[in-house]
Amino acid sequence: MLKNCTTCGAQTREYAEFPSPYDPSVKIVRCYSCRRISLPYTDPTTGKMGP
């Protein structure tokens, strides 16, 4: 299944998905690349950045 990375927007099959720390009903999707180099993501509900 393809998902879009929350950080870079790329479609990927290798990802981690977890609930937002600010709103557990929202899922954060991180591709392997963004996780590996620790690019921050922006929470879609609050606009706050995470590691």
N, C-alpha and C positions, 0 to 999 in steps of 0.2 A: 504494500500500500504506500503510495506517495503522500507526503505531507510537506507543507511549506514551512521553512525555518522562520521562527519569529524574528531572529536577528538579521539574516541576510536575504530572506525571501526565496531562497533556492528550493526547488522541489527535491526531495531526497527520500531514499528508502532507509538510510542509516541515520536514526535520530533518537533522541531521548525526549520523552514527553512527561511533564509533571504539572501539578496544579500551581496556579499563580500563588505566591505567598500573600498577596493582598486580596484575592478573590478566588477561593478554591473551585468555583464553578467554571473558571477560565483555564484552559490548558496552554502551557508554554511548550513550544516544540523547538528543539535545538538540534541542528545538523552536526554531524561528526566534526566537520572542519571548525565551526564556531566554538564548539566545546573544547576542542584540542588547543586552540590558541586563546581561549578564554575571552572571546569578544562579549561585551555586555549586551543584554537584551533590554528592550523597553516593554514594560507591562502594558498590554493594550487597554486595560480598564483605568489605570491610574496615571500612566505616563512615567512612572518611576523606573529607574534602571536597576538591573540586577546583574550579578556576576556571570 
